């Protein structure tokens, strides 16, 4: 398990000024934006009006921890070109490697899997700019990412990067034979504390059939974040 996504669903973003930016540089910028933050996020995941389950996200520079519901936790240690995904197995913070076989499993019966929640495909090594295109009504750059580690359910993922915010605005994931599987759309954003950027307020995840029609919908929603406290004994 060489690389896993470091990007959260909430990251500070910056405008793209280049006329034709480099695809790999855009994706790298999205990844690194997560490592500049210290904040906590509280939210929920809900499929087609069914029961909700809670999601808590704690970000401390290059460390990120997800808590799903009351029990399950996993930790992401983010680097420049790679990241490590770990299961947190007790209250002492003991970790063990996250199994690659579990990446594509749905979480709590929703359309969201573990590789979706961590956006691990943003660490794939092959990124290609395919031009400019509107996504969810907004002007974006379209980037193709090809699976370079063989893990997970996806073979190709398309990322639409917002031209103003510099963050992903829409994602469409295909399986290893090219069939569409899922589409992620940002419905709304909100400002981070102290005007340090933006974070996603609501994202819609569409499960797709072979004709790209929506089979079911899962919503991920986050509350307005508060700036995280700096750990004791550590300066800025």
mmCIF file of the C-alpha atoms, coordinates in Angstrom:
data_MODEL
# 
_entry.id   MODEL 
# 
loop_
_atom_site.group_PDB 
_atom_site.id 
_atom_site.type_symbol 
_atom_site.label_atom_id 
_atom_site.label_alt_id 
_atom_site.label_comp_id 
_atom_site.label_asym_id 
_atom_site.label_entity_id 
_atom_site.label_seq_id 
_atom_site.pdbx_PDB_ins_code 
_atom_site.Cartn_x 
_atom_site.Cartn_y 
_atom_site.Cartn_z 
_atom_site.occupancy 
_atom_site.B_iso_or_equiv 
_atom_site.pdbx_formal_charge 
_atom_site.auth_seq_id 
_atom_site.auth_comp_id 
_atom_site.auth_asym_id 
_atom_site.auth_atom_id 
_atom_site.pdbx_PDB_model_num 
ATOM 1   C CA . UNK A 1 1   ? 0.000   0.000  0.000   1.00 0.00 ? 1   UNK A CA 1 
ATOM 2   C CA . UNK A 1 2   ? 2.367   2.659  -1.275  1.00 0.00 ? 2   UNK A CA 1 
ATOM 3   C CA . UNK A 1 3   ? 0.076   5.646  -1.539  1.00 0.00 ? 3   UNK A CA 1 
ATOM 4   C CA . UNK A 1 4   ? -3.263  6.818  -0.220  1.00 0.00 ? 4   UNK A CA 1 
ATOM 5   C CA . UNK A 1 5   ? -5.118  10.076 -0.578  1.00 0.00 ? 5   UNK A CA 1 
ATOM 6   C CA . UNK A 1 6   ? -4.176  12.828 1.742   1.00 0.00 ? 6   UNK A CA 1 
ATOM 7   C CA . UNK A 1 7   ? -6.916  15.133 0.681   1.00 0.00 ? 7   UNK A CA 1 
ATOM 8   C CA . UNK A 1 8   ? -9.843  15.610 2.977   1.00 0.00 ? 8   UNK A CA 1 
ATOM 9   C CA . UNK A 1 9   ? -13.206 16.709 1.793   1.00 0.00 ? 9   UNK A CA 1 
ATOM 10  C CA . UNK A 1 10  ? -12.368 20.057 3.273   1.00 0.00 ? 10  UNK A CA 1 
ATOM 11  C CA . UNK A 1 11  ? -9.182  21.798 2.238   1.00 0.00 ? 11  UNK A CA 1 
ATOM 12  C CA . UNK A 1 12  ? -8.011  25.335 1.860   1.00 0.00 ? 12  UNK A CA 1 
ATOM 13  C CA . UNK A 1 13  ? -7.953  26.323 -1.779  1.00 0.00 ? 13  UNK A CA 1 
ATOM 14  C CA . UNK A 1 14  ? -6.299  29.009 -3.870  1.00 0.00 ? 14  UNK A CA 1 
ATOM 15  C CA . UNK A 1 15  ? -7.113  30.408 -7.334  1.00 0.00 ? 15  UNK A CA 1 
ATOM 16  C CA . UNK A 1 16  ? -5.442  29.049 -10.452 1.00 0.00 ? 16  UNK A CA 1 
ATOM 17  C CA . UNK A 1 17  ? -3.770  31.862 -12.367 1.00 0.00 ? 17  UNK A CA 1 
ATOM 18  C CA . UNK A 1 18  ? -1.986  29.969 -15.145 1.00 0.00 ? 18  UNK A CA 1 
ATOM 19  C CA . UNK A 1 19  ? -3.645  29.876 -18.570 1.00 0.00 ? 19  UNK A CA 1 
ATOM 20  C CA . UNK A 1 20  ? -2.866  26.183 -19.045 1.00 0.00 ? 20  UNK A CA 1 
ATOM 21  C CA . UNK A 1 21  ? -1.660  24.793 -15.720 1.00 0.00 ? 21  UNK A CA 1 
ATOM 22  C CA . UNK A 1 22  ? 0.230   21.536 -15.419 1.00 0.00 ? 22  UNK A CA 1 
ATOM 23  C CA . UNK A 1 23  ? -2.131  18.688 -14.491 1.00 0.00 ? 23  UNK A CA 1 
ATOM 24  C CA . UNK A 1 24  ? 0.217   17.035 -11.994 1.00 0.00 ? 24  UNK A CA 1 
ATOM 25  C CA . UNK A 1 25  ? 0.927   20.398 -10.342 1.00 0.00 ? 25  UNK A CA 1 
ATOM 26  C CA . UNK A 1 26  ? -2.800  21.090 -9.939  1.00 0.00 ? 26  UNK A CA 1 
ATOM 27  C CA . UNK A 1 27  ? -3.422  17.735 -8.282  1.00 0.00 ? 27  UNK A CA 1 
ATOM 28  C CA . UNK A 1 28  ? -0.360  18.147 -6.083  1.00 0.00 ? 28  UNK A CA 1 
ATOM 29  C CA . UNK A 1 29  ? -1.613  21.565 -4.978  1.00 0.00 ? 29  UNK A CA 1 
ATOM 30  C CA . UNK A 1 30  ? -4.960  20.063 -3.954  1.00 0.00 ? 30  UNK A CA 1 
ATOM 31  C CA . UNK A 1 31  ? -3.168  17.391 -1.922  1.00 0.00 ? 31  UNK A CA 1 
ATOM 32  C CA . UNK A 1 32  ? -0.825  19.795 -0.188  1.00 0.00 ? 32  UNK A CA 1 
ATOM 33  C CA . UNK A 1 33  ? -3.588  22.223 0.733   1.00 0.00 ? 33  UNK A CA 1 
ATOM 34  C CA . UNK A 1 34  ? -4.707  19.719 3.343   1.00 0.00 ? 34  UNK A CA 1 
ATOM 35  C CA . UNK A 1 35  ? -1.351  19.816 5.126   1.00 0.00 ? 35  UNK A CA 1 
ATOM 36  C CA . UNK A 1 36  ? -1.608  23.572 5.791   1.00 0.00 ? 36  UNK A CA 1 
ATOM 37  C CA . UNK A 1 37  ? -4.631  23.351 8.056   1.00 0.00 ? 37  UNK A CA 1 
ATOM 38  C CA . UNK A 1 38  ? -5.399  22.771 11.700  1.00 0.00 ? 38  UNK A CA 1 
ATOM 39  C CA . UNK A 1 39  ? -9.121  22.325 12.232  1.00 0.00 ? 39  UNK A CA 1 
ATOM 40  C CA . UNK A 1 40  ? -11.885 19.921 13.221  1.00 0.00 ? 40  UNK A CA 1 
ATOM 41  C CA . UNK A 1 41  ? -14.901 19.056 11.104  1.00 0.00 ? 41  UNK A CA 1 
ATOM 42  C CA . UNK A 1 42  ? -18.146 17.413 12.135  1.00 0.00 ? 42  UNK A CA 1 
ATOM 43  C CA . UNK A 1 43  ? -20.562 16.046 9.589   1.00 0.00 ? 43  UNK A CA 1 
ATOM 44  C CA . UNK A 1 44  ? -22.780 13.220 8.446   1.00 0.00 ? 44  UNK A CA 1 
ATOM 45  C CA . UNK A 1 45  ? -23.294 10.774 5.586   1.00 0.00 ? 45  UNK A CA 1 
ATOM 46  C CA . UNK A 1 46  ? -26.803 9.842  4.419   1.00 0.00 ? 46  UNK A CA 1 
ATOM 47  C CA . UNK A 1 47  ? -27.957 7.658  1.546   1.00 0.00 ? 47  UNK A CA 1 
ATOM 48  C CA . UNK A 1 48  ? -31.273 8.454  -0.203  1.00 0.00 ? 48  UNK A CA 1 
ATOM 49  C CA . UNK A 1 49  ? -32.985 9.742  2.928   1.00 0.00 ? 49  UNK A CA 1 
ATOM 50  C CA . UNK A 1 50  ? -31.952 6.710  5.000   1.00 0.00 ? 50  UNK A CA 1 
ATOM 51  C CA . UNK A 1 51  ? -30.322 6.774  8.441   1.00 0.00 ? 51  UNK A CA 1 
ATOM 52  C CA . UNK A 1 52  ? -27.391 9.127  8.968   1.00 0.00 ? 52  UNK A CA 1 
ATOM 53  C CA . UNK A 1 53  ? -24.079 8.225  10.480  1.00 0.00 ? 53  UNK A CA 1 
ATOM 54  C CA . UNK A 1 54  ? -21.646 10.724 11.878  1.00 0.00 ? 54  UNK A CA 1 
ATOM 55  C CA . UNK A 1 55  ? -18.228 11.625 10.497  1.00 0.00 ? 55  UNK A CA 1 
ATOM 56  C CA . UNK A 1 56  ? -15.615 13.546 12.463  1.00 0.00 ? 56  UNK A CA 1 
ATOM 57  C CA . UNK A 1 57  ? -12.426 14.787 10.838  1.00 0.00 ? 57  UNK A CA 1 
ATOM 58  C CA . UNK A 1 58  ? -9.438  16.082 12.795  1.00 0.00 ? 58  UNK A CA 1 
ATOM 59  C CA . UNK A 1 59  ? -6.636  17.802 10.881  1.00 0.00 ? 59  UNK A CA 1 
ATOM 60  C CA . UNK A 1 60  ? -3.246  18.702 12.313  1.00 0.00 ? 60  UNK A CA 1 
ATOM 61  C CA . UNK A 1 61  ? -0.951  19.775 9.472   1.00 0.00 ? 61  UNK A CA 1 
ATOM 62  C CA . UNK A 1 62  ? 0.191   16.515 7.816   1.00 0.00 ? 62  UNK A CA 1 
ATOM 63  C CA . UNK A 1 63  ? -1.881  14.271 10.088  1.00 0.00 ? 63  UNK A CA 1 
ATOM 64  C CA . UNK A 1 64  ? -5.570  13.595 9.572   1.00 0.00 ? 64  UNK A CA 1 
ATOM 65  C CA . UNK A 1 65  ? -7.913  11.309 11.475  1.00 0.00 ? 65  UNK A CA 1 
ATOM 66  C CA . UNK A 1 66  ? -11.421 10.181 10.516  1.00 0.00 ? 66  UNK A CA 1 
ATOM 67  C CA . UNK A 1 67  ? -13.920 8.839  13.016  1.00 0.00 ? 67  UNK A CA 1 
ATOM 68  C CA . UNK A 1 68  ? -16.919 7.014  11.566  1.00 0.00 ? 68  UNK A CA 1 
ATOM 69  C CA . UNK A 1 69  ? -19.845 6.707  13.938  1.00 0.00 ? 69  UNK A CA 1 
ATOM 70  C CA . UNK A 1 70  ? -18.939 5.774  17.488  1.00 0.00 ? 70  UNK A CA 1 
ATOM 71  C CA . UNK A 1 71  ? -16.166 3.243  16.937  1.00 0.00 ? 71  UNK A CA 1 
ATOM 72  C CA . UNK A 1 72  ? -14.244 3.086  13.679  1.00 0.00 ? 72  UNK A CA 1 
ATOM 73  C CA . UNK A 1 73  ? -11.243 5.375  13.266  1.00 0.00 ? 73  UNK A CA 1 
ATOM 74  C CA . UNK A 1 74  ? -8.471  5.582  10.736  1.00 0.00 ? 74  UNK A CA 1 
ATOM 75  C CA . UNK A 1 75  ? -5.479  7.837  10.397  1.00 0.00 ? 75  UNK A CA 1 
ATOM 76  C CA . UNK A 1 76  ? -3.782  9.360  7.356   1.00 0.00 ? 76  UNK A CA 1 
ATOM 77  C CA . UNK A 1 77  ? -0.170  10.496 7.494   1.00 0.00 ? 77  UNK A CA 1 
ATOM 78  C CA . UNK A 1 78  ? 0.256   12.841 4.576   1.00 0.00 ? 78  UNK A CA 1 
ATOM 79  C CA . UNK A 1 79  ? 3.426   13.421 2.639   1.00 0.00 ? 79  UNK A CA 1 
ATOM 80  C CA . UNK A 1 80  ? 4.376   15.344 -0.467  1.00 0.00 ? 80  UNK A CA 1 
ATOM 81  C CA . UNK A 1 81  ? 4.160   12.521 -2.990  1.00 0.00 ? 81  UNK A CA 1 
ATOM 82  C CA . UNK A 1 82  ? 2.640   9.729  -0.899  1.00 0.00 ? 82  UNK A CA 1 
ATOM 83  C CA . UNK A 1 83  ? 0.545   9.089  2.184   1.00 0.00 ? 83  UNK A CA 1 
ATOM 84  C CA . UNK A 1 84  ? -0.014  6.233  4.589   1.00 0.00 ? 84  UNK A CA 1 
ATOM 85  C CA . UNK A 1 85  ? -3.470  5.021  5.639   1.00 0.00 ? 85  UNK A CA 1 
ATOM 86  C CA . UNK A 1 86  ? -3.730  3.280  9.013   1.00 0.00 ? 86  UNK A CA 1 
ATOM 87  C CA . UNK A 1 87  ? -6.465  1.756  11.154  1.00 0.00 ? 87  UNK A CA 1 
ATOM 88  C CA . UNK A 1 88  ? -6.627  3.123  14.708  1.00 0.00 ? 88  UNK A CA 1 
ATOM 89  C CA . UNK A 1 89  ? -7.371  0.043  16.815  1.00 0.00 ? 89  UNK A CA 1 
ATOM 90  C CA . UNK A 1 90  ? -7.598  1.351  20.401  1.00 0.00 ? 90  UNK A CA 1 
ATOM 91  C CA . UNK A 1 91  ? -7.977  4.466  22.546  1.00 0.00 ? 91  UNK A CA 1 
ATOM 92  C CA . UNK A 1 92  ? -4.204  4.704  22.947  1.00 0.00 ? 92  UNK A CA 1 
ATOM 93  C CA . UNK A 1 93  ? -3.824  5.519  19.269  1.00 0.00 ? 93  UNK A CA 1 
ATOM 94  C CA . UNK A 1 94  ? -2.268  2.188  18.288  1.00 0.00 ? 94  UNK A CA 1 
ATOM 95  C CA . UNK A 1 95  ? -2.358  1.739  14.517  1.00 0.00 ? 95  UNK A CA 1 
ATOM 96  C CA . UNK A 1 96  ? -1.930  -0.971 11.925  1.00 0.00 ? 96  UNK A CA 1 
ATOM 97  C CA . UNK A 1 97  ? -1.832  -0.821 8.117   1.00 0.00 ? 97  UNK A CA 1 
ATOM 98  C CA . UNK A 1 98  ? -5.181  -0.415 6.395   1.00 0.00 ? 98  UNK A CA 1 
ATOM 99  C CA . UNK A 1 99  ? -5.896  -3.526 4.248   1.00 0.00 ? 99  UNK A CA 1 
ATOM 100 C CA . UNK A 1 100 ? -5.956  -2.872 0.504   1.00 0.00 ? 100 UNK A CA 1 
ATOM 101 C CA . UNK A 1 101 ? -8.784  -5.405 0.163   1.00 0.00 ? 101 UNK A CA 1 
ATOM 102 C CA . UNK A 1 102 ? -11.057 -3.115 2.202   1.00 0.00 ? 102 UNK A CA 1 
ATOM 103 C CA . UNK A 1 103 ? -10.588 0.049  0.127   1.00 0.00 ? 103 UNK A CA 1 
ATOM 104 C CA . UNK A 1 104 ? -13.592 -0.508 -2.146  1.00 0.00 ? 104 UNK A CA 1 
ATOM 105 C CA . UNK A 1 105 ? -15.996 -1.621 0.600   1.00 0.00 ? 105 UNK A CA 1 
ATOM 106 C CA . UNK A 1 106 ? -19.051 0.637  1.153   1.00 0.00 ? 106 UNK A CA 1 
ATOM 107 C CA . UNK A 1 107 ? -19.294 2.385  4.507   1.00 0.00 ? 107 UNK A CA 1 
ATOM 108 C CA . UNK A 1 108 ? -22.443 1.726  6.559   1.00 0.00 ? 108 UNK A CA 1 
ATOM 109 C CA . UNK A 1 109 ? -24.500 0.746  3.504   1.00 0.00 ? 109 UNK A CA 1 
ATOM 110 C CA . UNK A 1 110 ? -23.916 4.036  1.656   1.00 0.00 ? 110 UNK A CA 1 
ATOM 111 C CA . UNK A 1 111 ? -22.415 4.714  -1.777  1.00 0.00 ? 111 UNK A CA 1 
ATOM 112 C CA . UNK A 1 112 ? -19.217 5.978  -0.118  1.00 0.00 ? 112 UNK A CA 1 
ATOM 113 C CA . UNK A 1 113 ? -16.239 3.629  0.183   1.00 0.00 ? 113 UNK A CA 1 
ATOM 114 C CA . UNK A 1 114 ? -13.015 4.003  2.112   1.00 0.00 ? 114 UNK A CA 1 
ATOM 115 C CA . UNK A 1 115 ? -11.091 5.027  -1.000  1.00 0.00 ? 115 UNK A CA 1 
ATOM 116 C CA . UNK A 1 116 ? -13.780 7.656  -1.664  1.00 0.00 ? 116 UNK A CA 1 
ATOM 117 C CA . UNK A 1 117 ? -13.532 9.126  1.809   1.00 0.00 ? 117 UNK A CA 1 
ATOM 118 C CA . UNK A 1 118 ? -9.766  9.456  1.549   1.00 0.00 ? 118 UNK A CA 1 
ATOM 119 C CA . UNK A 1 119 ? -9.658  10.346 -2.198  1.00 0.00 ? 119 UNK A CA 1 
ATOM 120 C CA . UNK A 1 120 ? -6.579  8.156  -2.519  1.00 0.00 ? 120 UNK A CA 1 
ATOM 121 C CA . UNK A 1 121 ? -6.595  8.441  -6.316  1.00 0.00 ? 121 UNK A CA 1 
ATOM 122 C CA . UNK A 1 122 ? -5.194  11.968 -5.976  1.00 0.00 ? 122 UNK A CA 1 
ATOM 123 C CA . UNK A 1 123 ? -1.844  10.261 -5.303  1.00 0.00 ? 123 UNK A CA 1 
ATOM 124 C CA . UNK A 1 124 ? -1.799  8.280  -8.533  1.00 0.00 ? 124 UNK A CA 1 
ATOM 125 C CA . UNK A 1 125 ? 1.317   9.144  -10.502 1.00 0.00 ? 125 UNK A CA 1 
ATOM 126 C CA . UNK A 1 126 ? -0.203  9.724  -13.944 1.00 0.00 ? 126 UNK A CA 1 
ATOM 127 C CA . UNK A 1 127 ? -2.183  12.958 -14.455 1.00 0.00 ? 127 UNK A CA 1 
ATOM 128 C CA . UNK A 1 128 ? -3.179  14.367 -17.860 1.00 0.00 ? 128 UNK A CA 1 
ATOM 129 C CA . UNK A 1 129 ? -4.868  17.701 -18.617 1.00 0.00 ? 129 UNK A CA 1 
ATOM 130 C CA . UNK A 1 130 ? -7.768  17.118 -21.019 1.00 0.00 ? 130 UNK A CA 1 
ATOM 131 C CA . UNK A 1 131 ? -8.857  20.731 -21.464 1.00 0.00 ? 131 UNK A CA 1 
ATOM 132 C CA . UNK A 1 132 ? -11.432 23.058 -19.959 1.00 0.00 ? 132 UNK A CA 1 
ATOM 133 C CA . UNK A 1 133 ? -15.035 22.181 -19.260 1.00 0.00 ? 133 UNK A CA 1 
ATOM 134 C CA . UNK A 1 134 ? -17.940 23.314 -17.102 1.00 0.00 ? 134 UNK A CA 1 
ATOM 135 C CA . UNK A 1 135 ? -18.807 21.035 -14.188 1.00 0.00 ? 135 UNK A CA 1 
ATOM 136 C CA . UNK A 1 136 ? -21.872 21.519 -12.034 1.00 0.00 ? 136 UNK A CA 1 
ATOM 137 C CA . UNK A 1 137 ? -22.253 24.931 -13.668 1.00 0.00 ? 137 UNK A CA 1 
ATOM 138 C CA . UNK A 1 138 ? -18.728 26.188 -12.917 1.00 0.00 ? 138 UNK A CA 1 
ATOM 139 C CA . UNK A 1 139 ? -15.665 26.694 -15.194 1.00 0.00 ? 139 UNK A CA 1 
ATOM 140 C CA . UNK A 1 140 ? -13.074 23.983 -14.555 1.00 0.00 ? 140 UNK A CA 1 
ATOM 141 C CA . UNK A 1 141 ? -9.974  22.250 -15.855 1.00 0.00 ? 141 UNK A CA 1 
ATOM 142 C CA . UNK A 1 142 ? -10.547 18.554 -16.599 1.00 0.00 ? 142 UNK A CA 1 
ATOM 143 C CA . UNK A 1 143 ? -7.772  16.213 -15.431 1.00 0.00 ? 143 UNK A CA 1 
ATOM 144 C CA . UNK A 1 144 ? -7.528  12.471 -16.075 1.00 0.00 ? 144 UNK A CA 1 
ATOM 145 C CA . UNK A 1 145 ? -5.883  10.276 -13.434 1.00 0.00 ? 145 UNK A CA 1 
ATOM 146 C CA . UNK A 1 146 ? -4.839  6.697  -14.253 1.00 0.00 ? 146 UNK A CA 1 
ATOM 147 C CA . UNK A 1 147 ? -4.473  4.046  -11.558 1.00 0.00 ? 147 UNK A CA 1 
ATOM 148 C CA . UNK A 1 148 ? -0.778  3.342  -11.100 1.00 0.00 ? 148 UNK A CA 1 
ATOM 149 C CA . UNK A 1 149 ? -0.817  1.082  -8.039  1.00 0.00 ? 149 UNK A CA 1 
ATOM 150 C CA . UNK A 1 150 ? -3.507  -1.454 -8.992  1.00 0.00 ? 150 UNK A CA 1 
ATOM 151 C CA . UNK A 1 151 ? -5.376  -1.217 -5.684  1.00 0.00 ? 151 UNK A CA 1 
ATOM 152 C CA . UNK A 1 152 ? -8.997  -0.276 -5.157  1.00 0.00 ? 152 UNK A CA 1 
ATOM 153 C CA . UNK A 1 153 ? -11.994 -0.412 -7.503  1.00 0.00 ? 153 UNK A CA 1 
ATOM 154 C CA . UNK A 1 154 ? -11.060 2.401  -9.898  1.00 0.00 ? 154 UNK A CA 1 
ATOM 155 C CA . UNK A 1 155 ? -8.985  2.325  -13.064 1.00 0.00 ? 155 UNK A CA 1 
ATOM 156 C CA . UNK A 1 156 ? -9.495  5.904  -14.310 1.00 0.00 ? 156 UNK A CA 1 
ATOM 157 C CA . UNK A 1 157 ? -10.740 8.952  -12.421 1.00 0.00 ? 157 UNK A CA 1 
ATOM 158 C CA . UNK A 1 158 ? -11.591 12.333 -13.969 1.00 0.00 ? 158 UNK A CA 1 
ATOM 159 C CA . UNK A 1 159 ? -11.206 15.396 -11.752 1.00 0.00 ? 159 UNK A CA 1 
ATOM 160 C CA . UNK A 1 160 ? -12.694 18.779 -12.627 1.00 0.00 ? 160 UNK A CA 1 
ATOM 161 C CA . UNK A 1 161 ? -10.605 21.449 -10.877 1.00 0.00 ? 161 UNK A CA 1 
ATOM 162 C CA . UNK A 1 162 ? -12.382 24.759 -10.233 1.00 0.00 ? 162 UNK A CA 1 
ATOM 163 C CA . UNK A 1 163 ? -10.585 27.564 -12.093 1.00 0.00 ? 163 UNK A CA 1 
ATOM 164 C CA . UNK A 1 164 ? -11.243 30.114 -9.348  1.00 0.00 ? 164 UNK A CA 1 
ATOM 165 C CA . UNK A 1 165 ? -10.864 28.052 -6.173  1.00 0.00 ? 165 UNK A CA 1 
ATOM 166 C CA . UNK A 1 166 ? -8.207  25.594 -7.384  1.00 0.00 ? 166 UNK A CA 1 
ATOM 167 C CA . UNK A 1 167 ? -10.049 22.739 -5.638  1.00 0.00 ? 167 UNK A CA 1 
ATOM 168 C CA . UNK A 1 168 ? -11.790 19.721 -7.100  1.00 0.00 ? 168 UNK A CA 1 
ATOM 169 C CA . UNK A 1 169 ? -15.384 20.521 -8.094  1.00 0.00 ? 169 UNK A CA 1 
ATOM 170 C CA . UNK A 1 170 ? -16.488 17.251 -9.610  1.00 0.00 ? 170 UNK A CA 1 
ATOM 171 C CA . UNK A 1 171 ? -15.034 13.751 -9.830  1.00 0.00 ? 171 UNK A CA 1 
ATOM 172 C CA . UNK A 1 172 ? -16.124 10.785 -11.956 1.00 0.00 ? 172 UNK A CA 1 
ATOM 173 C CA . UNK A 1 173 ? -14.640 7.374  -11.251 1.00 0.00 ? 173 UNK A CA 1 
ATOM 174 C CA . UNK A 1 174 ? -14.539 4.441  -13.697 1.00 0.00 ? 174 UNK A CA 1 
ATOM 175 C CA . UNK A 1 175 ? -13.693 0.808  -13.075 1.00 0.00 ? 175 UNK A CA 1 
ATOM 176 C CA . UNK A 1 176 ? -10.675 -0.932 -14.551 1.00 0.00 ? 176 UNK A CA 1 
ATOM 177 C CA . UNK A 1 177 ? -12.625 -1.784 -17.718 1.00 0.00 ? 177 UNK A CA 1 
ATOM 178 C CA . UNK A 1 178 ? -13.743 1.812  -18.232 1.00 0.00 ? 178 UNK A CA 1 
ATOM 179 C CA . UNK A 1 179 ? -17.331 1.545  -17.005 1.00 0.00 ? 179 UNK A CA 1 
ATOM 180 C CA . UNK A 1 180 ? -18.582 4.505  -14.916 1.00 0.00 ? 180 UNK A CA 1 
ATOM 181 C CA . UNK A 1 181 ? -19.037 3.776  -11.213 1.00 0.00 ? 181 UNK A CA 1 
ATOM 182 C CA . UNK A 1 182 ? -19.479 7.009  -9.244  1.00 0.00 ? 182 UNK A CA 1 
ATOM 183 C CA . UNK A 1 183 ? -19.681 10.744 -9.571  1.00 0.00 ? 183 UNK A CA 1 
ATOM 184 C CA . UNK A 1 184 ? -18.867 13.269 -6.840  1.00 0.00 ? 184 UNK A CA 1 
ATOM 185 C CA . UNK A 1 185 ? -20.260 16.805 -7.039  1.00 0.00 ? 185 UNK A CA 1 
ATOM 186 C CA . UNK A 1 186 ? -19.613 19.739 -4.715  1.00 0.00 ? 186 UNK A CA 1 
ATOM 187 C CA . UNK A 1 187 ? -22.980 21.376 -4.038  1.00 0.00 ? 187 UNK A CA 1 
ATOM 188 C CA . UNK A 1 188 ? -21.837 24.141 -1.700  1.00 0.00 ? 188 UNK A CA 1 
ATOM 189 C CA . UNK A 1 189 ? -18.779 25.506 0.102   1.00 0.00 ? 189 UNK A CA 1 
ATOM 190 C CA . UNK A 1 190 ? -18.212 27.649 3.186   1.00 0.00 ? 190 UNK A CA 1 
ATOM 191 C CA . UNK A 1 191 ? -15.398 29.826 4.488   1.00 0.00 ? 191 UNK A CA 1 
ATOM 192 C CA . UNK A 1 192 ? -12.803 28.543 6.892   1.00 0.00 ? 192 UNK A CA 1 
ATOM 193 C CA . UNK A 1 193 ? -12.200 30.413 10.171  1.00 0.00 ? 193 UNK A CA 1 
ATOM 194 C CA . UNK A 1 194 ? -10.197 33.638 9.857   1.00 0.00 ? 194 UNK A CA 1 
ATOM 195 C CA . UNK A 1 195 ? -10.811 33.717 6.073   1.00 0.00 ? 195 UNK A CA 1 
ATOM 196 C CA . UNK A 1 196 ? -8.073  31.128 5.455   1.00 0.00 ? 196 UNK A CA 1 
ATOM 197 C CA . UNK A 1 197 ? -9.830  29.537 2.525   1.00 0.00 ? 197 UNK A CA 1 
ATOM 198 C CA . UNK A 1 198 ? -12.884 27.382 1.883   1.00 0.00 ? 198 UNK A CA 1 
ATOM 199 C CA . UNK A 1 199 ? -14.184 23.980 2.904   1.00 0.00 ? 199 UNK A CA 1 
ATOM 200 C CA . UNK A 1 200 ? -16.873 21.793 1.410   1.00 0.00 ? 200 UNK A CA 1 
ATOM 201 C CA . UNK A 1 201 ? -20.272 22.154 3.036   1.00 0.00 ? 201 UNK A CA 1 
ATOM 202 C CA . UNK A 1 202 ? -22.166 19.550 1.021   1.00 0.00 ? 202 UNK A CA 1 
ATOM 203 C CA . UNK A 1 203 ? -21.081 16.942 -1.502  1.00 0.00 ? 203 UNK A CA 1 
ATOM 204 C CA . UNK A 1 204 ? -23.296 14.571 -3.465  1.00 0.00 ? 204 UNK A CA 1 
ATOM 205 C CA . UNK A 1 205 ? -22.090 11.081 -4.423  1.00 0.00 ? 205 UNK A CA 1 
ATOM 206 C CA . UNK A 1 206 ? -23.981 9.418  -7.289  1.00 0.00 ? 206 UNK A CA 1 
ATOM 207 C CA . UNK A 1 207 ? -23.681 5.677  -7.844  1.00 0.00 ? 207 UNK A CA 1 
ATOM 208 C CA . UNK A 1 208 ? -23.850 5.150  -11.637 1.00 0.00 ? 208 UNK A CA 1 
ATOM 209 C CA . UNK A 1 209 ? -25.003 2.354  -13.912 1.00 0.00 ? 209 UNK A CA 1 
ATOM 210 C CA . UNK A 1 210 ? -23.255 1.361  -17.147 1.00 0.00 ? 210 UNK A CA 1 
ATOM 211 C CA . UNK A 1 211 ? -25.057 4.188  -19.025 1.00 0.00 ? 211 UNK A CA 1 
ATOM 212 C CA . UNK A 1 212 ? -23.931 6.828  -16.479 1.00 0.00 ? 212 UNK A CA 1 
ATOM 213 C CA . UNK A 1 213 ? -27.440 7.062  -15.035 1.00 0.00 ? 213 UNK A CA 1 
ATOM 214 C CA . UNK A 1 214 ? -27.766 7.635  -11.290 1.00 0.00 ? 214 UNK A CA 1 
ATOM 215 C CA . UNK A 1 215 ? -28.823 4.525  -9.335  1.00 0.00 ? 215 UNK A CA 1 
ATOM 216 C CA . UNK A 1 216 ? -28.653 5.998  -5.851  1.00 0.00 ? 216 UNK A CA 1 
ATOM 217 C CA . UNK A 1 217 ? -27.408 9.112  -4.074  1.00 0.00 ? 217 UNK A CA 1 
ATOM 218 C CA . UNK A 1 218 ? -25.407 9.659  -0.906  1.00 0.00 ? 218 UNK A CA 1 
ATOM 219 C CA . UNK A 1 219 ? -24.918 13.095 0.674   1.00 0.00 ? 219 UNK A CA 1 
ATOM 220 C CA . UNK A 1 220 ? -21.948 14.147 2.763   1.00 0.00 ? 220 UNK A CA 1 
ATOM 221 C CA . UNK A 1 221 ? -22.543 17.290 4.815   1.00 0.00 ? 221 UNK A CA 1 
ATOM 222 C CA . UNK A 1 222 ? -20.217 19.219 7.114   1.00 0.00 ? 222 UNK A CA 1 
ATOM 223 C CA . UNK A 1 223 ? -20.956 21.859 9.714   1.00 0.00 ? 223 UNK A CA 1 
ATOM 224 C CA . UNK A 1 224 ? -19.119 25.167 9.881   1.00 0.00 ? 224 UNK A CA 1 
ATOM 225 C CA . UNK A 1 225 ? -15.631 24.341 11.172  1.00 0.00 ? 225 UNK A CA 1 
ATOM 226 C CA . UNK A 1 226 ? -13.823 25.801 14.131  1.00 0.00 ? 226 UNK A CA 1 
ATOM 227 C CA . UNK A 1 227 ? -10.069 26.357 14.115  1.00 0.00 ? 227 UNK A CA 1 
ATOM 228 C CA . UNK A 1 228 ? -8.311  23.535 15.937  1.00 0.00 ? 228 UNK A CA 1 
ATOM 229 C CA . UNK A 1 229 ? -6.299  24.314 19.042  1.00 0.00 ? 229 UNK A CA 1 
ATOM 230 C CA . UNK A 1 230 ? -2.544  24.029 18.784  1.00 0.00 ? 230 UNK A CA 1 
ATOM 231 C CA . UNK A 1 231 ? -1.362  21.059 20.885  1.00 0.00 ? 231 UNK A CA 1 
ATOM 232 C CA . UNK A 1 232 ? 0.191   22.011 24.219  1.00 0.00 ? 232 UNK A CA 1 
ATOM 233 C CA . UNK A 1 233 ? 3.915   22.465 24.162  1.00 0.00 ? 233 UNK A CA 1 
ATOM 234 C CA . UNK A 1 234 ? 4.010   23.104 20.433  1.00 0.00 ? 234 UNK A CA 1 
ATOM 235 C CA . UNK A 1 235 ? 4.517   26.548 18.963  1.00 0.00 ? 235 UNK A CA 1 
ATOM 236 C CA . UNK A 1 236 ? 3.302   27.788 15.619  1.00 0.00 ? 236 UNK A CA 1 
# 
